[in-house]
Amino acid sequence: MAKSDITAAPISGAVGTLSIEACYRLESTEIALDGTTWETFIPSAHVGSPWGPGIQHGGPVAGLLARSLEHCRPRDAARISRLTVEILGPVPMSRMSIRSWVERPGNRIELLAAEVCAAMPDGSMRAVARGRAWRLATQSTADAAHHADSTLDHIETPDLPGGELTPIPDSWKTGFANTVEWRITSPLGLRNTPTTAWVRLNQALVEGETTSDLAATTALADLANGLGARLDPHEWTFLNTELTIHLFAPPRSSWIGLSCETSIGQDGIAMSAAVLHTPDGPVGRVTQNILVEKRPERVQA
């Protein structure tokens, strides 16, 4: 990689101006004998957050963690069935390093772990997100297969048949949300009615790579908080601190369906919950822990 390619990404400065058709550029990879992997990434403008300038959306960060966990000492006849992402604070638009390792090895059950560190303005590196995943051995259980959730009406073609689509808010037409192809099939913001949508990534997660179904699903699952929101974002903030995904079936599709709802308590804490679908049916569920805060009233001039 030529030095001129990364001049927009100083170690201590905000970036996000990297002009590539992907969320991240992989800068370097090192793998130890025990399988522990260190990778360095540069973010592009496609990872921006609607909550403020200079910070990353949680979706691509979660997707990048899923990618690292999936690549961690991969093996046949096993897959990730549960993945949790903990957001430790705002993730800046700066160079990032990810370390991934096997925390609990085993023949049938493994616990994988990963940590994201990002460059701070003073040049130091600080942990900003962590991920853990259970990878379980697989075997045929076709004669016992069952799913508890109803199947979501799915997309036969990119044009959704029957009914009108709900337009996305203007605030979603930037950053990571703008890399998503949206098919919102119910009104936004209605209480006691799940918001349903089909979504897929229009950009690669990492430049030059084909994004895996797991990494794409993880990145898109983080949209459940926004889709299922029941509060006006001009009056409230509702930031999720984590993302937990359970997958009883592998998400083998670029299109992911979400049926989202949010429950809000009386003390500033909420929970987003969604069923994850592919066109073949439901594959799992996602939950998010949410901090709800009322925005300060604007002073009239």
C-alpha positions in Angstrom: 0.0 0.0 0.0 1.4 3.4 -1.0 1.9 5.9 1.8 -0.2 8.4 -0.1 -3.2 6.1 0.2 -3.4 6.6 4.0 -2.5 10.3 4.4 -6.2 10.9 5.3 -5.8 8.7 8.3 -3.2 10.1 10.7 -2.8 8.0 13.9 -4.0 10.7 16.1 -6.5 12.5 13.9 -10.1 12.0 12.9 -10.5 10.3 9.6 -13.5 9.1 7.6 -12.5 10.9 4.4 -10.9 7.8 3.0 -12.5 7.5 -0.5 -13.1 3.8 -1.0 -16.2 1.7 -1.8 -16.1 -0.1 1.5 -16.5 0.6 5.2 -12.9 -0.2 6.1 -9.5 -0.7 4.6 -7.4 -3.5 6.0 -3.9 -2.2 6.6 -2.0 -5.1 8.2 -2.4 -8.6 9.7 -0.3 -10.6 12.1 -1.1 -14.1 13.3 0.7 -15.8 16.3 1.4 -19.5 16.6 -1.5 -19.9 19.0 -3.9 -18.3 16.4 -4.2 -15.0 18.1 -4.6 -12.4 15.4 -3.9 -8.7 15.2 -5.3 -6.6 12.4 -5.2 -2.8 11.7 -8.0 -1.0 9.8 -8.7 2.5 8.5 -12.4 3.6 8.5 -14.0 5.4 5.6 -16.9 7.9 5.5 -19.3 4.9 5.1 -19.1 4.1 8.8 -20.4 7.5 10.1 -23.0 7.7 12.9 -26.2 9.8 12.9 -25.6 10.6 16.6 -22.7 13.0 15.9 -19.8 13.9 13.7 -16.4 12.2 14.2 -17.8 8.9 15.6 -18.6 5.5 14.0 -22.0 3.8 13.8 -22.1 0.7 16.0 -23.2 -1.5 13.1 -19.9 -1.6 11.1 -17.9 -1.9 14.3 -20.0 -4.9 15.3 -19.6 -6.4 11.8 -15.9 -6.0 11.9 -15.8 -7.8 15.3 -17.9 -10.6 13.8 -15.5 -10.9 10.9 -12.5 -11.2 13.3 -14.3 -13.8 15.5 -15.3 -15.8 12.4 -11.7 -15.8 11.1 -10.3 -16.8 14.5 -8.9 -20.4 14.1 -11.8 -21.4 11.8 -12.8 -25.1 11.6 -15.3 -27.3 9.8 -18.4 -28.6 11.3 -18.8 -25.7 13.7 -20.3 -22.2 13.6 -20.9 -19.1 15.7 -24.3 -19.4 17.4 -24.2 -16.4 19.8 -22.3 -13.2 19.4 -22.2 -10.2 21.8 -20.7 -6.8 21.1 -20.0 -4.5 24.0 -19.5 -0.8 23.0 -17.2 0.7 25.6 -17.6 4.3 24.4 -17.8 6.4 21.3 -15.7 4.9 18.5 -13.7 7.7 16.8 -13.1 7.9 13.1 -9.5 6.9 13.5 -7.1 4.0 12.8 -8.2 0.8 14.7 -6.6 -2.4 15.7 -8.4 -5.7 16.5 -7.0 -8.6 18.4 -8.9 -11.9 18.3 -8.2 -15.1 20.2 -9.8 -18.4 21.4 -10.6 -17.8 25.1 -12.0 -21.2 25.8 -10.9 -24.0 23.4 -12.9 -27.2 23.0 -13.9 -29.9 20.6 -17.6 -29.2 20.7 -17.8 -25.8 22.5 -15.5 -22.8 22.0 -15.6 -19.3 23.4 -14.0 -16.7 21.1 -13.0 -13.1 22.0 -12.0 -9.9 20.3 -11.1 -6.4 21.2 -11.1 -3.2 19.2 -8.7 -0.4 20.1 -8.8 3.0 18.4 -6.4 5.9 18.1 -7.1 8.8 20.4 -6.3 12.5 19.7 -3.2 12.2 21.9 -1.9 9.3 19.9 -2.7 6.6 22.5 -4.7 3.5 21.7 -7.8 2.9 23.8 -10.2 -0.1 23.9 -13.6 1.0 22.4 -15.4 -2.3 21.8 -15.2 -6.0 22.7 -16.8 -9.0 21.2 -17.4 -12.6 22.4 -18.9 -15.5 20.5 -19.8 -19.1 21.2 -18.8 -21.4 18.4 -20.6 -24.8 18.7 -20.1 -28.1 16.8 -22.8 -28.8 14.3 -24.6 -32.1 13.4 -27.7 -33.0 11.6 -30.9 -32.3 13.5 -33.2 -32.0 10.5 -35.7 -34.4 11.9 -36.2 -32.1 15.0 -36.0 -28.7 13.3 -38.5 -26.1 14.5 -38.8 -22.3 14.8 -41.0 -20.5 17.3 -41.3 -17.2 15.3 -43.6 -16.5 12.4 -42.1 -16.1 8.9 -41.8 -12.5 7.7 -43.2 -11.8 4.3 -40.1 -11.7 2.2 -38.7 -10.1 -1.0 -38.9 -12.2 -4.1 -37.1 -9.5 -6.1 -35.5 -6.1 -5.2 -39.0 -4.6 -5.8 -41.2 -5.6 -2.9 -44.5 -6.9 -4.3 -47.7 -5.6 -2.8 -47.9 -2.5 -0.6 -46.0 0.7 -0.4 -42.6 1.1 1.3 -42.0 3.5 4.1 -39.3 6.1 3.2 -36.2 6.3 5.4 -35.7 9.5 7.5 -33.4 12.1 6.0 -31.0 11.6 9.0 -30.4 8.1 7.7 -29.1 9.2 4.3 -25.5 9.6 5.5 -22.8 7.5 7.0 -23.4 3.8 7.5 -27.1 4.0 7.1 -26.6 5.3 3.6 -24.6 2.1 2.7 -27.8 0.0 3.4 -30.5 -0.9 0.9 -33.8 -0.4 2.7 -37.2 -2.1 2.2 -39.2 -0.8 5.2 -42.5 -2.6 5.1 -44.4 -1.0 8.0 -44.7 2.5 9.5 -41.9 3.7 11.7 -42.6 4.7 15.4 -45.9 3.0 16.0 -46.2 1.5 19.5 -47.5 -2.0 20.0 -46.8 -2.8 16.3 -43.4 -4.2 15.3 -41.5 -2.3 12.6 -40.6 -4.7 9.8 -37.9 -4.2 7.2 -35.6 -6.0 4.8 -32.1 -4.6 4.6 -28.8 -5.5 2.9 -25.3 -3.9 2.6 -24.5 -2.1 -0.6 -20.8 -1.7 0.3 -18.2 -4.3 1.3 -17.4 -4.3 5.0 -13.6 -4.5 4.2 -12.2 -3.3 0.9 -11.4 -6.1 -1.5 -13.3 -8.8 0.5 -16.6 -10.5 0.1 -18.5 -9.8 3.2 -19.6 -13.0 4.9 -23.3 -13.5 5.8 -22.4 -13.5 9.5 -20.5 -10.2 9.4 -23.2 -8.6 7.3 -26.0 -9.9 9.5 -24.2 -8.6 12.6 -23.7 -5.1 11.1 -27.3 -5.0 10.0 -28.7 -6.3 13.3 -27.5 -3.1 15.0 -30.1 -1.2 12.9 -32.9 -2.8 15.1 -32.6 0.1 17.6 -33.3 2.7 15.0 -36.0 0.7 13.2 -37.8 -0.2 16.4 -37.5 3.3 18.0 -40.6 4.6 19.6 -39.2 8.1 20.4 -38.6 11.2 18.4 -34.8 11.5 17.9 -35.2 15.3 17.9 -36.4 15.1 21.5 -34.6 12.0 22.8 -31.4 10.1 22.4 -31.5 6.3 22.7 -28.0 4.8 22.4 -27.4 1.1 22.7 -24.4 0.0 24.7 -24.3 -3.5 23.4 -25.7 -6.0 20.8 -26.5 -9.6 21.4 -27.4 -12.0 18.6 -28.6 -15.6 18.9 -28.6 -17.6 15.7 -30.3 -21.0 15.8 -29.8 -21.2 12.0 -27.0 -19.8 9.8 -28.1 -16.5 8.0 -27.4 -17.6 4.4 -28.6 -14.5 2.6 -27.5 -11.0 1.7 -31.1 -9.8 2.5 -31.8 -9.8 6.3 -35.3 -9.2 7.6 -35.9 -7.5 10.9 -39.1 -7.4 13.0 -38.3 -4.8 15.7 -39.9 -3.5 18.8 -38.6 -1.4 21.8 -39.7 -1.5 25.4 -39.0 1.6 27.5 -38.9 1.6 31.2 -39.7 4.5 33.6 -36.1 5.1 34.7 -34.2 5.9 31.4 -33.5 2.3 30.3 -34.9 0.6 27.3 -34.6 -2.7 25.4 -34.7 -3.2 21.7 -35.6 -6.7 20.5 -36.0 -8.1 17.0 -36.4 -11.3 15.2 -33.9 -11.9 12.4 -35.1 -13.4 9.2 -33.7 -14.6 5.8 -36.1 -15.2 2.9 -36.2 -18.9 4.0 -37.5 -18.0 7.4 -36.5 -16.8 10.9 -32.9 -17.6 12.0 -32.5 -15.9 15.4 -33.1 -12.9 17.6 -31.2 -9.8 18.5 -31.5 -7.6 21.7 -29.9 -4.3 22.6 -29.5 -2.5 26.0 -30.4 1.2 25.5 -29.8 4.4 27.5 -32.6 6.8 27.0 -32.1 10.5 27.6 -34.2 13.6 26.9 -32.4 16.2 24.9 -32.1 19.7 26.5 -34.7 22.2 25.4 -33.5 24.6 22.8 -33.4 28.2 23.9 -35.3 30.5 21.6 -33.2 33.4 20.2 
